[in-house]
Amino acid sequence: RQLFGPMTVEENLELGAYSRRGKGCSAVSERLARVFALFPRLAERLGQQAGTLSGGEQQMLAVGRALMAEPRLLLLDEPSMGLAPLVVRDIFTSLRRLNEEGLTMVLVEQDARIALSLAHRGLVMERGRIVLEDTAEALLDNPEVRAIYFGRRSAGYRRGMEKT
């Protein structure tokens, strides 16, 4: 998550706005308000050191800090990893909202079901190679994807591959 642990939530968020520093304090305040609307827990912990936050709160802070830079593209690497299901739900609810507002995202995620619930398009990679690309809806309906990633058949037993 690459947070600055000894720094506060507020300081970490302000660092995210650093690349946009020429826009003035009111723009930073507006971006902070947007982050707090997406992740209300961060507003409650504004003065708390980032290193003392829970894993889910740290993930929210990492996403919030990225949003402070007003990106046109948000890269997310395993945002659900190691988090409780309720926290994952909260984070993906916020990501869905950002997506609906038009923010483009590239998401790498181990939980295929939640990733495809957010995605417009998806890629399936196996051993570093793209083996399938389609719309999220088509991937969710694909029998092989369903079997491999949603437990209908043991993972590692794929067409054309030996059992691993």
Summary of the structure (lengths in Angstrom):
residues: 164
radius of gyration: 18.2
end to end distance: 31.6
largest distance: 59.1
contacts: 438
relative contact order: 0.10
helix: 52%
strand: 15%
